[in-house]
Amino acid sequence: MGTKRIASTEVQNNFGRILDDVVQNSTRYIIQRRNAPQAILLSMADLESILAAPEYDRQELGKVIRELSPTYSFGASVKE
């Protein structure tokens, strides 16, 4: 399983191929717009394993998501 960053326009143009990669290879995609992370695409099996994980693992995942999330200031995206 790997995680890849991808532009939202690339997702729009290649959705079927990306969906196959997610389902068949358990690849996670961080979808970006204007170089800022906006969403995560992952398989149902991957989501089920995350939800079934111990509390510690869920907290670690939350930490990763917060680190990837942009903070907006005056219309621009900046990292804290």
RAVEN-V609966 format. One record per run of one state. SS is the DSSP state (@ for helix, = for strand, . for the rest). FROM is the first residue (numbers start at 1). LEN is the number of residues. If there is no record, write none. Layout:
# RAVEN-V609966
ss->{SS/SS}
from->{FROM/FROM}
len->{LEN/LEN}
This chain:
# RAVEN-V609966
ss->{./=/@/./@/./=/./=/./@/./@/./=/./=/.}
from->{1/3/8/14/15/26/28/34/36/42/44/53/55/69/71/74/76/79}
len->{2/5/6/1/11/2/6/2/6/2/9/2/14/2/3/2/3/2}
